Every structure is written in C-alpha cells, then in structure tokens.
Amino acid sequence: MNMNALIEKIKKREDYHKVGMILCHNGVVRGTSRNGTPVSAVDVAADHQAIRKIVEEQKKRPGIVDILVEVNEGRLKVGDDLLTIVVAGDIREHVIPVLTDTLNSIKAQGTRKQEYS
C-alpha cells in the first residue's frame, strides 16, 4: 500500500486541473479493540465488488474527480496499514463528506475483520 503512489496517479489525470483538494485516509491496525481488549493481529477480507460499487456511487457526487481504494488483506499485525482511501475533488465541502461516507460504507459493506488477542 502506497498512498503517495495513489496521489501521483490522481495527479496524472487529464482533468487534474479540476482538483482543489486531495484527502487521504490511512487505517492502521490498532493494539486494542474498540472496547479496549488487547489485539495482536487481525484477519481482513475485502469484498472487491462491493467496494467498486461504493466507489462508483460516491464518484457521482458533486465535485468529485476520483476515489482510489486499497485494502490490505490477510493476517495483519499491529501497526500494519489496513485501508487506504484517497478522494480528489474540487472543494472541501464536497471532498470531506465523500471521504467519510466512502470510509463508513467500505467498513460496513466492503470488508470483514476478525481480531485476535
């Protein structure tokens, strides 16, 4: 997973002149679950079809130029990168909610995670 490579891919687009903001998310495996239980590793699986559908729907929103997503699948240890999302668009009022909605949808519908203590 290389966030800089995703950003460079967006910068090479012919319509990059429309971009006023690139917003990035880099999810990392935490050492504790949401309830505070220690975590040593997680297994991650992605539903690539669901993720493609989510991205295509979010790209239709006003001002969005591109959305790129990478999911690190398999057994991951604490500190490993888990999910990278890059959203490019015209203004922050368009880009910020799209990143939030894309992230929440991918977490709910596009990935499965099993934590191990």
Jmol script that loads the backbone (N, CA, C; Angstrom):
load data "model"
ATOM      1  N   MET A   1       0.852  -1.175   0.000  1.00  0.00           N
ATOM      2  CA  MET A   1       0.000   0.000   0.000  1.00  0.00           C
ATOM      3  C   MET A   1       0.896   1.236   0.000  1.00  0.00           C
ATOM      4  N   ASN A   2       0.644   2.095  -0.950  1.00  0.00           N
ATOM      5  CA  ASN A   2       1.473   3.287  -1.079  1.00  0.00           C
ATOM      6  C   ASN A   2       0.581   4.482  -1.394  1.00  0.00           C
ATOM      7  N   MET A   3       0.277   5.258  -0.350  1.00  0.00           N
ATOM      8  CA  MET A   3      -0.597   6.410  -0.515  1.00  0.00           C
ATOM      9  C   MET A   3      -0.027   7.416  -1.509  1.00  0.00           C
ATOM     10  N   ASN A   4       1.286   7.618  -1.475  1.00  0.00           N
ATOM     11  CA  ASN A   4       1.901   8.578  -2.399  1.00  0.00           C
ATOM     12  C   ASN A   4       1.711   8.141  -3.843  1.00  0.00           C
ATOM     13  N   ALA A   5       1.755   6.842  -4.115  1.00  0.00           N
ATOM     14  CA  ALA A   5       1.530   6.348  -5.477  1.00  0.00           C
ATOM     15  C   ALA A   5       0.096   6.627  -5.923  1.00  0.00           C
ATOM     16  N   LEU A   6      -0.856   6.484  -5.005  1.00  0.00           N
ATOM     17  CA  LEU A   6      -2.247   6.784  -5.341  1.00  0.00           C
ATOM     18  C   LEU A   6      -2.418   8.273  -5.644  1.00  0.00           C
ATOM     19  N   ILE A   7      -1.805   9.117  -4.848  1.00  0.00           N
ATOM     20  CA  ILE A   7      -1.874  10.560  -5.081  1.00  0.00           C
ATOM     21  C   ILE A   7      -1.250  10.908  -6.435  1.00  0.00           C
ATOM     22  N   GLU A   8      -0.109  10.308  -6.745  1.00  0.00           N
ATOM     23  CA  GLU A   8       0.548  10.573  -8.030  1.00  0.00           C
ATOM     24  C   GLU A   8      -0.326  10.119  -9.195  1.00  0.00           C
ATOM     25  N   LYS A   9      -1.049   9.014  -9.015  1.00  0.00           N
ATOM     26  CA  LYS A   9      -1.964   8.542 -10.063  1.00  0.00           C
ATOM     27  C   LYS A   9      -3.042   9.589 -10.342  1.00  0.00           C
ATOM     28  N   ILE A  10      -3.561  10.187  -9.288  1.00  0.00           N
ATOM     29  CA  ILE A  10      -4.568  11.242  -9.464  1.00  0.00           C
ATOM     30  C   ILE A  10      -3.954  12.463 -10.144  1.00  0.00           C
ATOM     31  N   LYS A  11      -2.752  12.812  -9.765  1.00  0.00           N
ATOM     32  CA  LYS A  11      -2.099  13.992 -10.348  1.00  0.00           C
ATOM     33  C   LYS A  11      -1.802  13.837 -11.835  1.00  0.00           C
ATOM     34  N   LYS A  12      -1.779  12.611 -12.327  1.00  0.00           N
ATOM     35  CA  LYS A  12      -1.503  12.363 -13.743  1.00  0.00           C
ATOM     36  C   LYS A  12      -2.771  12.384 -14.602  1.00  0.00           C
ATOM     37  N   ARG A  13      -3.921  12.525 -13.984  1.00  0.00           N
ATOM     38  CA  ARG A  13      -5.186  12.571 -14.732  1.00  0.00           C
ATOM     39  C   ARG A  13      -5.243  13.821 -15.610  1.00  0.00           C
ATOM     40  N   GLU A  14      -5.860  13.688 -16.773  1.00  0.00           N
ATOM     41  CA  GLU A  14      -6.009  14.844 -17.665  1.00  0.00           C
ATOM     42  C   GLU A  14      -6.873  15.934 -17.041  1.00  0.00           C
ATOM     43  N   ASP A  15      -7.814  15.539 -16.179  1.00  0.00           N
ATOM     44  CA  ASP A  15      -8.712  16.517 -15.553  1.00  0.00           C
ATOM     45  C   ASP A  15      -8.237  16.954 -14.162  1.00  0.00           C
ATOM     46  N   TYR A  16      -6.945  16.751 -13.887  1.00  0.00           N
ATOM     47  CA  TYR A  16      -6.407  17.126 -12.574  1.00  0.00           C
ATOM     48  C   TYR A  16      -6.585  18.616 -12.283  1.00  0.00           C
ATOM     49  N   HIS A  17      -6.700  19.431 -13.300  1.00  0.00           N
ATOM     50  CA  HIS A  17      -6.887  20.879 -13.097  1.00  0.00           C
ATOM     51  C   HIS A  17      -8.176  21.183 -12.322  1.00  0.00           C
ATOM     52  N   LYS A  18      -9.106  20.232 -12.247  1.00  0.00           N
ATOM     53  CA  LYS A  18     -10.354  20.420 -11.500  1.00  0.00           C
ATOM     54  C   LYS A  18     -10.181  20.168 -10.001  1.00  0.00           C
ATOM     55  N   VAL A  19      -9.045  19.588  -9.614  1.00  0.00           N
ATOM     56  CA  VAL A  19      -8.819  19.195  -8.222  1.00  0.00           C
ATOM     57  C   VAL A  19      -8.329  20.382  -7.402  1.00  0.00           C
ATOM     58  N   GLY A  20      -9.029  20.630  -6.284  1.00  0.00           N
ATOM     59  CA  GLY A  20      -8.605  21.639  -5.320  1.00  0.00           C
ATOM     60  C   GLY A  20      -8.260  21.030  -3.972  1.00  0.00           C
ATOM     61  N   MET A  21      -8.541  19.722  -3.835  1.00  0.00           N
ATOM     62  CA  MET A  21      -8.258  19.043  -2.574  1.00  0.00           C
ATOM     63  C   MET A  21      -8.105  17.553  -2.819  1.00  0.00           C
ATOM     64  N   ILE A  22      -7.088  16.977  -2.194  1.00  0.00           N
ATOM     65  CA  ILE A  22      -6.922  15.529  -2.126  1.00  0.00           C
ATOM     66  C   ILE A  22      -6.911  15.184  -0.642  1.00  0.00           C
ATOM     67  N   LEU A  23      -7.863  14.343  -0.255  1.00  0.00           N
ATOM     68  CA  LEU A  23      -8.000  13.956   1.146  1.00  0.00           C
ATOM     69  C   LEU A  23      -7.726  12.467   1.259  1.00  0.00           C
ATOM     70  N   CYS A  24      -6.935  12.085   2.267  1.00  0.00           N
ATOM     71  CA  CYS A  24      -6.491  10.701   2.396  1.00  0.00           C
ATOM     72  C   CYS A  24      -6.845  10.116   3.759  1.00  0.00           C
ATOM     73  N   HIS A  25      -7.132   8.826   3.741  1.00  0.00           N
ATOM     74  CA  HIS A  25      -7.347   8.042   4.964  1.00  0.00           C
ATOM     75  C   HIS A  25      -6.358   6.887   4.931  1.00  0.00           C
ATOM     76  N   ASN A  26      -5.653   6.663   6.037  1.00  0.00           N
ATOM     77  CA  ASN A  26      -4.757   5.523   6.163  1.00  0.00           C
ATOM     78  C   ASN A  26      -5.097   4.799   7.461  1.00  0.00           C
ATOM     79  N   GLY A  27      -5.932   3.763   7.360  1.00  0.00           N
ATOM     80  CA  GLY A  27      -6.320   2.988   8.530  1.00  0.00           C
ATOM     81  C   GLY A  27      -5.217   2.018   8.904  1.00  0.00           C
ATOM     82  N   VAL A  28      -4.939   1.928  10.191  1.00  0.00           N
ATOM     83  CA  VAL A  28      -3.853   1.114  10.724  1.00  0.00           C
ATOM     84  C   VAL A  28      -4.416   0.168  11.778  1.00  0.00           C
ATOM     85  N   VAL A  29      -3.861  -1.029  11.865  1.00  0.00           N
ATOM     86  CA  VAL A  29      -4.277  -1.992  12.891  1.00  0.00           C
ATOM     87  C   VAL A  29      -3.854  -1.466  14.255  1.00  0.00           C
ATOM     88  N   ARG A  30      -4.858  -1.285  15.125  1.00  0.00           N
ATOM     89  CA  ARG A  30      -4.612  -0.813  16.491  1.00  0.00           C
ATOM     90  C   ARG A  30      -4.244  -1.978  17.404  1.00  0.00           C
ATOM     91  N   GLY A  31      -3.600  -1.659  18.514  1.00  0.00           N
ATOM     92  CA  GLY A  31      -3.236  -2.656  19.516  1.00  0.00           C
ATOM     93  C   GLY A  31      -4.360  -2.983  20.476  1.00  0.00           C
ATOM     94  N   THR A  32      -5.500  -2.285  20.336  1.00  0.00           N
ATOM     95  CA  THR A  32      -6.666  -2.571  21.172  1.00  0.00           C
ATOM     96  C   THR A  32      -7.923  -2.500  20.308  1.00  0.00           C
ATOM     97  N   SER A  33      -8.928  -3.283  20.698  1.00  0.00           N
ATOM     98  CA  SER A  33     -10.217  -3.212  20.021  1.00  0.00           C
ATOM     99  C   SER A  33     -10.938  -1.945  20.472  1.00  0.00           C
ATOM    100  N   ARG A  34     -12.104  -1.693  19.915  1.00  0.00           N
ATOM    101  CA  ARG A  34     -12.881  -0.511  20.310  1.00  0.00           C
ATOM    102  C   ARG A  34     -13.275  -0.559  21.783  1.00  0.00           C
ATOM    103  N   ASN A  35     -13.420  -1.766  22.336  1.00  0.00           N
ATOM    104  CA  ASN A  35     -13.801  -1.876  23.751  1.00  0.00           C
ATOM    105  C   ASN A  35     -12.600  -1.968  24.688  1.00  0.00           C
ATOM    106  N   GLY A  36     -11.381  -1.821  24.148  1.00  0.00           N
ATOM    107  CA  GLY A  36     -10.186  -1.795  24.975  1.00  0.00           C
ATOM    108  C   GLY A  36      -9.467  -3.122  25.120  1.00  0.00           C
ATOM    109  N   THR A  37     -10.003  -4.194  24.559  1.00  0.00           N
ATOM    110  CA  THR A  37      -9.363  -5.503  24.624  1.00  0.00           C
ATOM    111  C   THR A  37      -8.085  -5.503  23.786  1.00  0.00           C
ATOM    112  N   PRO A  38      -6.993  -6.057  24.309  1.00  0.00           N
ATOM    113  CA  PRO A  38      -5.754  -6.114  23.520  1.00  0.00           C
ATOM    114  C   PRO A  38      -5.942  -6.894  22.213  1.00  0.00           C
ATOM    115  N   VAL A  39      -5.291  -6.425  21.155  1.00  0.00           N
ATOM    116  CA  VAL A  39      -5.327  -7.060  19.849  1.00  0.00           C
ATOM    117  C   VAL A  39      -3.882  -7.313  19.418  1.00  0.00           C
ATOM    118  N   SER A  40      -3.612  -8.540  18.962  1.00  0.00           N
ATOM    119  CA  SER A  40      -2.268  -8.856  18.465  1.00  0.00           C
ATOM    120  C   SER A  40      -2.225  -8.919  16.943  1.00  0.00           C
ATOM    121  N   ALA A  41      -3.386  -9.223  16.330  1.00  0.00           N
ATOM    122  CA  ALA A  41      -3.459  -9.334  14.875  1.00  0.00           C
ATOM    123  C   ALA A  41      -4.917  -9.286  14.443  1.00  0.00           C
ATOM    124  N   VAL A  42      -5.127  -9.061  13.147  1.00  0.00           N
ATOM    125  CA  VAL A  42      -6.471  -9.128  12.560  1.00  0.00           C
ATOM    126  C   VAL A  42      -6.380  -9.854  11.224  1.00  0.00           C
ATOM    127  N   ASP A  43      -7.439 -10.561  10.893  1.00  0.00           N
ATOM    128  CA  ASP A  43      -7.614 -11.107   9.549  1.00  0.00           C
ATOM    129  C   ASP A  43      -8.577 -10.181   8.824  1.00  0.00           C
ATOM    130  N   VAL A  44      -8.206  -9.757   7.629  1.00  0.00           N
ATOM    131  CA  VAL A  44      -9.017  -8.831   6.852  1.00  0.00           C
ATOM    132  C   VAL A  44      -9.351  -9.460   5.500  1.00  0.00           C
ATOM    133  N   ALA A  45     -10.612  -9.371   5.123  1.00  0.00           N
ATOM    134  CA  ALA A  45     -11.063  -9.819   3.807  1.00  0.00           C
ATOM    135  C   ALA A  45     -11.859  -8.691   3.174  1.00  0.00           C
ATOM    136  N   ALA A  46     -11.657  -8.499   1.875  1.00  0.00           N
ATOM    137  CA  ALA A  46     -12.354  -7.434   1.149  1.00  0.00           C
ATOM    138  C   ALA A  46     -13.339  -8.035   0.160  1.00  0.00           C
ATOM    139  N   ASP A  47     -14.497  -7.394   0.055  1.00  0.00           N
ATOM    140  CA  ASP A  47     -15.472  -7.715  -0.980  1.00  0.00           C
ATOM    141  C   ASP A  47     -15.247  -6.678  -2.084  1.00  0.00           C
ATOM    142  N   HIS A  48     -14.418  -7.037  -3.056  1.00  0.00           N
ATOM    143  CA  HIS A  48     -13.990  -6.080  -4.074  1.00  0.00           C
ATOM    144  C   HIS A  48     -15.153  -5.569  -4.922  1.00  0.00           C
ATOM    145  N   GLN A  49     -16.115  -6.410  -5.173  1.00  0.00           N
ATOM    146  CA  GLN A  49     -17.288  -5.979  -5.938  1.00  0.00           C
ATOM    147  C   GLN A  49     -18.073  -4.915  -5.165  1.00  0.00           C
ATOM    148  N   ALA A  50     -18.274  -5.142  -3.876  1.00  0.00           N
ATOM    149  CA  ALA A  50     -18.990  -4.160  -3.051  1.00  0.00           C
ATOM    150  C   ALA A  50     -18.218  -2.844  -2.993  1.00  0.00           C
ATOM    151  N   ILE A  51     -16.906  -2.923  -2.862  1.00  0.00           N
ATOM    152  CA  ILE A  51     -16.084  -1.715  -2.807  1.00  0.00           C
ATOM    153  C   ILE A  51     -16.166  -0.951  -4.120  1.00  0.00           C
ATOM    154  N   ARG A  52     -16.091  -1.658  -5.248  1.00  0.00           N
ATOM    155  CA  ARG A  52     -16.219  -0.983  -6.552  1.00  0.00           C
ATOM    156  C   ARG A  52     -17.554  -0.258  -6.660  1.00  0.00           C
ATOM    157  N   LYS A  53     -18.619  -0.905  -6.195  1.00  0.00           N
ATOM    158  CA  LYS A  53     -19.945  -0.297  -6.259  1.00  0.00           C
ATOM    159  C   LYS A  53     -20.013   0.959  -5.379  1.00  0.00           C
ATOM    160  N   ILE A  54     -19.473   0.875  -4.188  1.00  0.00           N
ATOM    161  CA  ILE A  54     -19.443   2.021  -3.275  1.00  0.00           C
ATOM    162  C   ILE A  54     -18.688   3.182  -3.923  1.00  0.00           C
ATOM    163  N   VAL A  55     -17.515   2.892  -4.470  1.00  0.00           N
ATOM    164  CA  VAL A  55     -16.688   3.937  -5.086  1.00  0.00           C
ATOM    165  C   VAL A  55     -17.410   4.560  -6.278  1.00  0.00           C
ATOM    166  N   GLU A  56     -18.007   3.741  -7.115  1.00  0.00           N
ATOM    167  CA  GLU A  56     -18.712   4.277  -8.280  1.00  0.00           C
ATOM    168  C   GLU A  56     -19.868   5.188  -7.870  1.00  0.00           C
ATOM    169  N   GLU A  57     -20.594   4.821  -6.840  1.00  0.00           N
ATOM    170  CA  GLU A  57     -21.696   5.664  -6.355  1.00  0.00           C
ATOM    171  C   GLU A  57     -21.168   6.981  -5.793  1.00  0.00           C
ATOM    172  N   GLN A  58     -20.097   6.915  -5.008  1.00  0.00           N
ATOM    173  CA  GLN A  58     -19.538   8.125  -4.399  1.00  0.00           C
ATOM    174  C   GLN A  58     -18.929   9.061  -5.454  1.00  0.00           C
ATOM    175  N   LYS A  59     -18.392   8.496  -6.534  1.00  0.00           N
ATOM    176  CA  LYS A  59     -17.812   9.315  -7.605  1.00  0.00           C
ATOM    177  C   LYS A  59     -18.859  10.169  -8.309  1.00  0.00           C
ATOM    178  N   LYS A  60     -20.119   9.796  -8.209  1.00  0.00           N
ATOM    179  CA  LYS A  60     -21.200  10.544  -8.852  1.00  0.00           C
ATOM    180  C   LYS A  60     -21.556  11.822  -8.100  1.00  0.00           C
ATOM    181  N   ARG A  61     -21.036  11.983  -6.893  1.00  0.00           N
ATOM    182  CA  ARG A  61     -21.390  13.154  -6.098  1.00  0.00           C
ATOM    183  C   ARG A  61     -20.709  14.405  -6.652  1.00  0.00           C
ATOM    184  N   PRO A  62     -21.316  15.564  -6.417  1.00  0.00           N
ATOM    185  CA  PRO A  62     -20.793  16.818  -6.980  1.00  0.00           C
ATOM    186  C   PRO A  62     -19.336  17.072  -6.608  1.00  0.00           C
ATOM    187  N   GLY A  63     -18.567  17.494  -7.614  1.00  0.00           N
ATOM    188  CA  GLY A  63     -17.199  17.936  -7.390  1.00  0.00           C
ATOM    189  C   GLY A  63     -16.154  16.852  -7.265  1.00  0.00           C
ATOM    190  N   ILE A  64     -16.541  15.586  -7.285  1.00  0.00           N
ATOM    191  CA  ILE A  64     -15.572  14.512  -7.078  1.00  0.00           C
ATOM    192  C   ILE A  64     -14.925  14.138  -8.404  1.00  0.00           C
ATOM    193  N   VAL A  65     -13.600  14.128  -8.419  1.00  0.00           N
ATOM    194  CA  VAL A  65     -12.831  13.792  -9.615  1.00  0.00           C
ATOM    195  C   VAL A  65     -12.446  12.309  -9.603  1.00  0.00           C
ATOM    196  N   ASP A  66     -11.999  11.793  -8.447  1.00  0.00           N
ATOM    197  CA  ASP A  66     -11.607  10.383  -8.380  1.00  0.00           C
ATOM    198  C   ASP A  66     -11.573   9.913  -6.931  1.00  0.00           C
ATOM    199  N   ILE A  67     -11.724   8.603  -6.779  1.00  0.00           N
ATOM    200  CA  ILE A  67     -11.603   7.939  -5.485  1.00  0.00           C
ATOM    201  C   ILE A  67     -10.806   6.664  -5.727  1.00  0.00           C
ATOM    202  N   LEU A  68      -9.729   6.491  -4.988  1.00  0.00           N
ATOM    203  CA  LEU A  68      -8.907   5.292  -5.092  1.00  0.00           C
ATOM    204  C   LEU A  68      -8.875   4.598  -3.734  1.00  0.00           C
ATOM    205  N   VAL A  69      -8.965   3.266  -3.754  1.00  0.00           N
ATOM    206  CA  VAL A  69      -9.030   2.489  -2.519  1.00  0.00           C
ATOM    207  C   VAL A  69      -8.090   1.291  -2.619  1.00  0.00           C
ATOM    208  N   GLU A  70      -7.355   1.023  -1.548  1.00  0.00           N
ATOM    209  CA  GLU A  70      -6.574  -0.197  -1.416  1.00  0.00           C
ATOM    210  C   GLU A  70      -6.869  -0.810  -0.056  1.00  0.00           C
ATOM    211  N   VAL A  71      -7.103  -2.132  -0.046  1.00  0.00           N
ATOM    212  CA  VAL A  71      -7.318  -2.870   1.193  1.00  0.00           C
ATOM    213  C   VAL A  71      -6.203  -3.901   1.324  1.00  0.00           C
ATOM    214  N   ASN A  72      -5.552  -3.916   2.458  1.00  0.00           N
ATOM    215  CA  ASN A  72      -4.512  -4.898   2.744  1.00  0.00           C
ATOM    216  C   ASN A  72      -5.206  -6.114   3.356  1.00  0.00           C
ATOM    217  N   GLU A  73      -5.253  -7.207   2.630  1.00  0.00           N
ATOM    218  CA  GLU A  73      -5.979  -8.393   3.088  1.00  0.00           C
ATOM    219  C   GLU A  73      -5.050  -9.413   3.734  1.00  0.00           C
ATOM    220  N   GLY A  74      -5.668 -10.334   4.476  1.00  0.00           N
ATOM    221  CA  GLY A  74      -4.923 -11.405   5.121  1.00  0.00           C
ATOM    222  C   GLY A  74      -4.675 -11.114   6.585  1.00  0.00           C
ATOM    223  N   ARG A  75      -3.700 -11.801   7.168  1.00  0.00           N
ATOM    224  CA  ARG A  75      -3.352 -11.628   8.577  1.00  0.00           C
ATOM    225  C   ARG A  75      -2.432 -10.429   8.716  1.00  0.00           C
ATOM    226  N   LEU A  76      -2.887  -9.430   9.472  1.00  0.00           N
ATOM    227  CA  LEU A  76      -2.125  -8.202   9.678  1.00  0.00           C
ATOM    228  C   LEU A  76      -1.790  -8.065  11.147  1.00  0.00           C
ATOM    229  N   LYS A  77      -0.625  -7.508  11.422  1.00  0.00           N
ATOM    230  CA  LYS A  77      -0.215  -7.297  12.812  1.00  0.00           C
ATOM    231  C   LYS A  77      -0.416  -5.834  13.203  1.00  0.00           C
ATOM    232  N   VAL A  78      -0.344  -5.571  14.473  1.00  0.00           N
ATOM    233  CA  VAL A  78      -0.499  -4.216  14.994  1.00  0.00           C
ATOM    234  C   VAL A  78       0.499  -3.294  14.292  1.00  0.00           C
ATOM    235  N   GLY A  79      -0.001  -2.161  13.827  1.00  0.00           N
ATOM    236  CA  GLY A  79       0.825  -1.182  13.121  1.00  0.00           C
ATOM    237  C   GLY A  79       0.783  -1.290  11.617  1.00  0.00           C
ATOM    238  N   ASP A  80       0.290  -2.429  11.095  1.00  0.00           N
ATOM    239  CA  ASP A  80       0.199  -2.586   9.639  1.00  0.00           C
ATOM    240  C   ASP A  80      -0.889  -1.679   9.065  1.00  0.00           C
ATOM    241  N   ASP A  81      -0.642  -1.200   7.858  1.00  0.00           N
ATOM    242  CA  ASP A  81      -1.667  -0.459   7.123  1.00  0.00           C
ATOM    243  C   ASP A  81      -2.783  -1.423   6.745  1.00  0.00           C
ATOM    244  N   LEU A  82      -4.028  -0.974   6.921  1.00  0.00           N
ATOM    245  CA  LEU A  82      -5.183  -1.825   6.672  1.00  0.00           C
ATOM    246  C   LEU A  82      -6.004  -1.335   5.485  1.00  0.00           C
ATOM    247  N   LEU A  83      -6.299  -0.042   5.455  1.00  0.00           N
ATOM    248  CA  LEU A  83      -7.169   0.518   4.431  1.00  0.00           C
ATOM    249  C   LEU A  83      -6.689   1.914   4.056  1.00  0.00           C
ATOM    250  N   THR A  84      -6.486   2.123   2.758  1.00  0.00           N
ATOM    251  CA  THR A  84      -6.109   3.441   2.250  1.00  0.00           C
ATOM    252  C   THR A  84      -7.187   3.920   1.289  1.00  0.00           C
ATOM    253  N   ILE A  85      -7.640   5.152   1.495  1.00  0.00           N
ATOM    254  CA  ILE A  85      -8.618   5.783   0.621  1.00  0.00           C
ATOM    255  C   ILE A  85      -8.090   7.170   0.259  1.00  0.00           C
ATOM    256  N   VAL A  86      -8.144   7.493  -1.021  1.00  0.00           N
ATOM    257  CA  VAL A  86      -7.754   8.817  -1.492  1.00  0.00           C
ATOM    258  C   VAL A  86      -8.924   9.376  -2.298  1.00  0.00           C
ATOM    259  N   VAL A  87      -9.397  10.554  -1.889  1.00  0.00           N
ATOM    260  CA  VAL A  87     -10.508  11.220  -2.577  1.00  0.00           C
ATOM    261  C   VAL A  87     -10.011  12.555  -3.106  1.00  0.00           C
ATOM    262  N   ALA A  88     -10.224  12.785  -4.393  1.00  0.00           N
ATOM    263  CA  ALA A  88      -9.840  14.046  -5.021  1.00  0.00           C
ATOM    264  C   ALA A  88     -11.099  14.740  -5.531  1.00  0.00           C
ATOM    265  N   GLY A  89     -11.169  16.036  -5.271  1.00  0.00           N
ATOM    266  CA  GLY A  89     -12.319  16.796  -5.734  1.00  0.00           C
ATOM    267  C   GLY A  89     -12.031  18.278  -5.734  1.00  0.00           C
ATOM    268  N   ASP A  90     -13.085  19.024  -6.000  1.00  0.00           N
ATOM    269  CA  ASP A  90     -12.909  20.456  -6.195  1.00  0.00           C
ATOM    270  C   ASP A  90     -12.748  21.248  -4.899  1.00  0.00           C
ATOM    271  N   ILE A  91     -13.670  21.094  -3.949  1.00  0.00           N
ATOM    272  CA  ILE A  91     -13.630  21.887  -2.714  1.00  0.00           C
ATOM    273  C   ILE A  91     -13.896  20.999  -1.507  1.00  0.00           C
ATOM    274  N   ARG A  92     -13.459  21.456  -0.344  1.00  0.00           N
ATOM    275  CA  ARG A  92     -13.554  20.634   0.863  1.00  0.00           C
ATOM    276  C   ARG A  92     -14.987  20.275   1.232  1.00  0.00           C
ATOM    277  N   GLU A  93     -15.934  21.164   0.942  1.00  0.00           N
ATOM    278  CA  GLU A  93     -17.329  20.871   1.277  1.00  0.00           C
ATOM    279  C   GLU A  93     -17.851  19.661   0.501  1.00  0.00           C
ATOM    280  N   HIS A  94     -17.225  19.351  -0.623  1.00  0.00           N
ATOM    281  CA  HIS A  94     -17.582  18.164  -1.396  1.00  0.00           C
ATOM    282  C   HIS A  94     -16.724  16.961  -0.991  1.00  0.00           C
ATOM    283  N   VAL A  95     -15.431  17.181  -0.795  1.00  0.00           N
ATOM    284  CA  VAL A  95     -14.486  16.079  -0.598  1.00  0.00           C
ATOM    285  C   VAL A  95     -14.603  15.441   0.791  1.00  0.00           C
ATOM    286  N   ILE A  96     -14.698  16.251   1.834  1.00  0.00           N
ATOM    287  CA  ILE A  96     -14.707  15.707   3.201  1.00  0.00           C
ATOM    288  C   ILE A  96     -15.877  14.745   3.429  1.00  0.00           C
ATOM    289  N   PRO A  97     -17.120  15.117   3.088  1.00  0.00           N
ATOM    290  CA  PRO A  97     -18.208  14.163   3.316  1.00  0.00           C
ATOM    291  C   PRO A  97     -18.092  12.897   2.466  1.00  0.00           C
ATOM    292  N   VAL A  98     -17.519  13.012   1.277  1.00  0.00           N
ATOM    293  CA  VAL A  98     -17.365  11.826   0.432  1.00  0.00           C
ATOM    294  C   VAL A  98     -16.345  10.872   1.040  1.00  0.00           C
ATOM    295  N   LEU A  99     -15.255  11.392   1.578  1.00  0.00           N
ATOM    296  CA  LEU A  99     -14.294  10.507   2.246  1.00  0.00           C
ATOM    297  C   LEU A  99     -14.970   9.812   3.427  1.00  0.00           C
ATOM    298  N   THR A 100     -15.682  10.566   4.234  1.00  0.00           N
ATOM    299  CA  THR A 100     -16.363   9.992   5.401  1.00  0.00           C
ATOM    300  C   THR A 100     -17.358   8.917   4.983  1.00  0.00           C
ATOM    301  N   ASP A 101     -18.186   9.211   4.008  1.00  0.00           N
ATOM    302  CA  ASP A 101     -19.207   8.252   3.575  1.00  0.00           C
ATOM    303  C   ASP A 101     -18.590   7.028   2.908  1.00  0.00           C
ATOM    304  N   THR A 102     -17.549   7.231   2.122  1.00  0.00           N
ATOM    305  CA  THR A 102     -16.860   6.108   1.476  1.00  0.00           C
ATOM    306  C   THR A 102     -16.231   5.202   2.530  1.00  0.00           C
ATOM    307  N   LEU A 103     -15.546   5.793   3.484  1.00  0.00           N
ATOM    308  CA  LEU A 103     -14.922   5.024   4.558  1.00  0.00           C
ATOM    309  C   LEU A 103     -15.960   4.223   5.341  1.00  0.00           C
ATOM    310  N   ASN A 104     -17.020   4.877   5.769  1.00  0.00           N
ATOM    311  CA  ASN A 104     -18.042   4.190   6.563  1.00  0.00           C
ATOM    312  C   ASN A 104     -18.706   3.066   5.774  1.00  0.00           C
ATOM    313  N   SER A 105     -18.964   3.284   4.496  1.00  0.00           N
ATOM    314  CA  SER A 105     -19.591   2.255   3.667  1.00  0.00           C
ATOM    315  C   SER A 105     -18.659   1.071   3.436  1.00  0.00           C
ATOM    316  N   ILE A 106     -17.397   1.345   3.165  1.00  0.00           N
ATOM    317  CA  ILE A 106     -16.437   0.250   2.962  1.00  0.00           C
ATOM    318  C   ILE A 106     -16.281  -0.561   4.241  1.00  0.00           C
ATOM    319  N   LYS A 107     -16.178   0.108   5.377  1.00  0.00           N
ATOM    320  CA  LYS A 107     -16.051  -0.613   6.647  1.00  0.00           C
ATOM    321  C   LYS A 107     -17.286  -1.466   6.921  1.00  0.00           C
ATOM    322  N   ALA A 108     -18.482  -0.973   6.575  1.00  0.00           N
ATOM    323  CA  ALA A 108     -19.727  -1.693   6.868  1.00  0.00           C
ATOM    324  C   ALA A 108     -20.049  -2.772   5.838  1.00  0.00           C
ATOM    325  N   GLN A 109     -19.759  -2.505   4.554  1.00  0.00           N
ATOM    326  CA  GLN A 109     -20.228  -3.397   3.488  1.00  0.00           C
ATOM    327  C   GLN A 109     -19.121  -4.025   2.657  1.00  0.00           C
ATOM    328  N   GLY A 110     -17.916  -3.485   2.731  1.00  0.00           N
ATOM    329  CA  GLY A 110     -16.861  -3.940   1.821  1.00  0.00           C
ATOM    330  C   GLY A 110     -15.715  -4.707   2.441  1.00  0.00           C
ATOM    331  N   THR A 111     -15.671  -4.762   3.757  1.00  0.00           N
ATOM    332  CA  THR A 111     -14.609  -5.502   4.417  1.00  0.00           C
ATOM    333  C   THR A 111     -15.136  -6.276   5.605  1.00  0.00           C
ATOM    334  N   ARG A 112     -14.412  -7.339   5.928  1.00  0.00           N
ATOM    335  CA  ARG A 112     -14.679  -8.112   7.135  1.00  0.00           C
ATOM    336  C   ARG A 112     -13.369  -8.218   7.905  1.00  0.00           C
ATOM    337  N   LYS A 113     -13.474  -8.101   9.217  1.00  0.00           N
ATOM    338  CA  LYS A 113     -12.260  -8.107  10.054  1.00  0.00           C
ATOM    339  C   LYS A 113     -12.489  -8.992  11.263  1.00  0.00           C
ATOM    340  N   GLN A 114     -11.521  -9.878  11.536  1.00  0.00           N
ATOM    341  CA  GLN A 114     -11.543 -10.709  12.732  1.00  0.00           C
ATOM    342  C   GLN A 114     -10.323 -10.358  13.569  1.00  0.00           C
ATOM    343  N   GLU A 115     -10.572  -9.914  14.794  1.00  0.00           N
ATOM    344  CA  GLU A 115      -9.463  -9.537  15.686  1.00  0.00           C
ATOM    345  C   GLU A 115      -9.026 -10.732  16.522  1.00  0.00           C
ATOM    346  N   TYR A 116      -7.708 -10.756  16.832  1.00  0.00           N
ATOM    347  CA  TYR A 116      -7.140 -11.786  17.696  1.00  0.00           C
ATOM    348  C   TYR A 116      -6.411 -11.131  18.845  1.00  0.00           C
ATOM    349  N   SER A 117      -6.612 -11.667  20.036  1.00  0.00           N
ATOM    350  CA  SER A 117      -5.898 -11.109  21.207  1.00  0.00           C
ATOM    351  C   SER A 117      -4.655 -11.903  21.496  1.00  0.00           C
TER     352      SER A 117
END
end "model"
wireframe off; spacefill off
backbone 0.3
color backbone group
